[in-house]
Amino acid sequence: MTKILILGGGGMIGQKLAHRLAEDGWNGSPADITAHDIAFPPDAANVQRQIVGSVTDPGIMTDLVSDEPDIVFHLASIVSGEAEQDFDKGWQVNMFPCWDLLQALRARREASGGAYLPKLVFTSSIAVFGGPFPDEIDDEFLTAPLTSYGAQKAICEQMISDFSRKGFIDGVSIRLPTICVRPGKPNKAASGFFSGIIREPLNGMEAILPVDDTVSHSHASPRSAVGFLVRAAGLDTDLLENRRSLNMPGVSCTVADQIEALRDIAGNNVVSLIRQEKDPDIAKIVDGWPRRFAARRAEALGFRSETSFHDIIRTYIEEDLNR
């Protein structure tokens, strides 16, 4: 039975991944799943083990990999806005635990005499890029983050690449576009308004738009994010030719395009619940993110996302609106 560890397994994407793996298993067979996070929702996925704690707890990574999981999904982090506001917390949560995880996996690899080689899938971010941006980011564009969050993700990518090069792990980092529409309550992510201007109006609540509607960004649904993770975990990493970080595909559109898609699906009364109230701090962070991607490498390797923002809204309505 394939043993799977999900760090950040109580979060939105972690739970959607856990539900899918609990239902579908791995490669047609049941999976043995351990989920770790600081908390879990009441309707959490039915996995073999739920472990409550922080990735910053001393010795936690050694404990979590002691049974030598075959696949580790590392989703745990604090979000971009919080990492920017609390410098120390951002590094303590987003970077150092990744080092501890890699060292723990390396120790298990060496203790096994080389028999154990775990697959590690890390959720990185398009925040690893920094301006000035071309009209379209391709697979050759350099990483030069302009936020602490982006710097933390970029460093984790490099560590995973080096540990893979040395043969301690078999790792891949996937750079997620903004995941939208996120269900539930707003979080401290600077990108949270992209979901909020869709989610809140559909739930009959006012939404604040803190930037101009000309802002352009790249999005994928939570369903696509889970698909990216599963695809990455099953990927033959020899195909990456030692370039172990991949830009994920997504739908690039302006905020105005988002709003018009919402109008098409839900009508003017729903759209009227969006109120613009500019926030210069959020605008500055978002201005440091790329807008459009040509994710040719990922697409050639079988990664798929939606092709329109209408589809992203419909996915939210289908999967999460009535929850």
Secondary structure by P-SEA (a helix, b strand, c coil): cbbbbbcccccaaaaaaaaaaaaccccccccbbbbbccccccccccccccccccccccaaaaaaacccccbbbccccccaaaaaacaaaaaacccaaaaaaaaaaaaaaaaacccbbbbbbbbcccccccccccccccccbbbbbccaaaaaaaaaaaaaaaaaaaccccbbbbbcccccccccccccccaaaaaaacccccccbbbbbcccccccbbbbcaaaaaaaaaaaaaccccccccccbbbbbbbbbcaaaaaaaaaacccccccccbbbbbbaaaaaaaaaccccccaaaaaaabbbbbccaaaaaaaaaaccccc
